[in-house]
Amino acid sequence: MQWPRSLSLSSRLLCALAIVVAVQTPPILAGQTPAAGDAPSPDLAARGRGLYLSHCMRCHGPNMITPGTIAYDLRKFPADQKDRFVLSVLNGKGAMPAWGGAVTGDDIDALWAYVLTRGK
């Protein structure tokens, strides 16, 4: 692909990343829920809730109910899109900062387990 010379290297990299994410991210299908065998363990979800409280609540609100900010309503995050969730947490998205240097893979698995509870 030829990039316009007016684009900086960082802009080119961001565009390339957006293309990769768009191609690899399946479309959101309304009403999808995880299969019965995909339910997270209560212990993992509880650990995720603790991480959520310390890292995410400030923007995404208590129990994932946003306090009127522009933050995404995590209760609506498609249950079949863990890869998209991981990319968003690691790399940030929009106004959300990247958490890649602050959380581990195990932390992200725990956060995902909590997101699947829809804050309950």
Contacts in CASP RR format, 6 or more apart in sequence:
PFRMAT RR
TARGET T0000
AUTHOR 0000-0000-0000
METHOD contacts of the structure
MODEL  1
MQWPRSLSLSSRLLCALAIVVAVQTPPILAGQTPAAGDAPSPDLAARGRG
LYLSHCMRCHGPNMITPGTIAYDLRKFPADQKDRFVLSVLNGKGAMPAWG
GAVTGDDIDALWAYVLTRGK
3 12 0 8 1.000
3 15 0 8 1.000
7 15 0 8 1.000
17 91 0 8 1.000
21 84 0 8 1.000
21 87 0 8 1.000
24 83 0 8 1.000
25 81 0 8 1.000
25 83 0 8 1.000
25 84 0 8 1.000
25 87 0 8 1.000
26 80 0 8 1.000
26 81 0 8 1.000
28 78 0 8 1.000
28 81 0 8 1.000
29 78 0 8 1.000
29 80 0 8 1.000
32 78 0 8 1.000
32 79 0 8 1.000
32 80 0 8 1.000
33 79 0 8 1.000
34 79 0 8 1.000
34 80 0 8 1.000
34 116 0 8 1.000
38 79 0 8 1.000
38 116 0 8 1.000
39 116 0 8 1.000
40 112 0 8 1.000
40 113 0 8 1.000
40 114 0 8 1.000
40 116 0 8 1.000
40 117 0 8 1.000
41 113 0 8 1.000
44 109 0 8 1.000
44 110 0 8 1.000
44 113 0 8 1.000
45 110 0 8 1.000
45 113 0 8 1.000
45 114 0 8 1.000
45 116 0 8 1.000
45 117 0 8 1.000
46 114 0 8 1.000
47 110 0 8 1.000
47 113 0 8 1.000
47 114 0 8 1.000
48 107 0 8 1.000
48 110 0 8 1.000
48 111 0 8 1.000
48 113 0 8 1.000
48 114 0 8 1.000
49 114 0 8 1.000
49 117 0 8 1.000
49 119 0 8 1.000
50 114 0 8 1.000
51 103 0 8 1.000
51 107 0 8 1.000
51 110 0 8 1.000
51 111 0 8 1.000
51 114 0 8 1.000
52 60 0 8 1.000
52 64 0 8 1.000
52 111 0 8 1.000
52 114 0 8 1.000
55 99 0 8 1.000
55 102 0 8 1.000
55 103 0 8 1.000
55 111 0 8 1.000
56 74 0 8 1.000
56 111 0 8 1.000
59 66 0 8 1.000
59 69 0 8 1.000
59 71 0 8 1.000
59 96 0 8 1.000
60 66 0 8 1.000
60 71 0 8 1.000
60 72 0 8 1.000
60 73 0 8 1.000
60 74 0 8 1.000
61 67 0 8 1.000
61 71 0 8 1.000
63 119 0 8 1.000
63 120 0 8 1.000
64 73 0 8 1.000
64 74 0 8 1.000
64 75 0 8 1.000
64 115 0 8 1.000
64 118 0 8 1.000
64 119 0 8 1.000
65 73 0 8 1.000
65 75 0 8 1.000
66 72 0 8 1.000
66 73 0 8 1.000
70 95 0 8 1.000
71 95 0 8 1.000
71 96 0 8 1.000
72 96 0 8 1.000
74 115 0 8 1.000
74 119 0 8 1.000
75 118 0 8 1.000
75 119 0 8 1.000
77 85 0 8 1.000
77 115 0 8 1.000
78 84 0 8 1.000
79 116 0 8 1.000
82 112 0 8 1.000
85 108 0 8 1.000
85 111 0 8 1.000
85 112 0 8 1.000
85 115 0 8 1.000
86 108 0 8 1.000
86 112 0 8 1.000
87 93 0 8 1.000
88 96 0 8 1.000
89 99 0 8 1.000
89 100 0 8 1.000
89 103 0 8 1.000
89 108 0 8 1.000
89 111 0 8 1.000
90 98 0 8 1.000
90 99 0 8 1.000
90 100 0 8 1.000
90 108 0 8 1.000
91 98 0 8 1.000
91 100 0 8 1.000
92 98 0 8 1.000
92 99 0 8 1.000
103 111 0 8 1.000
END
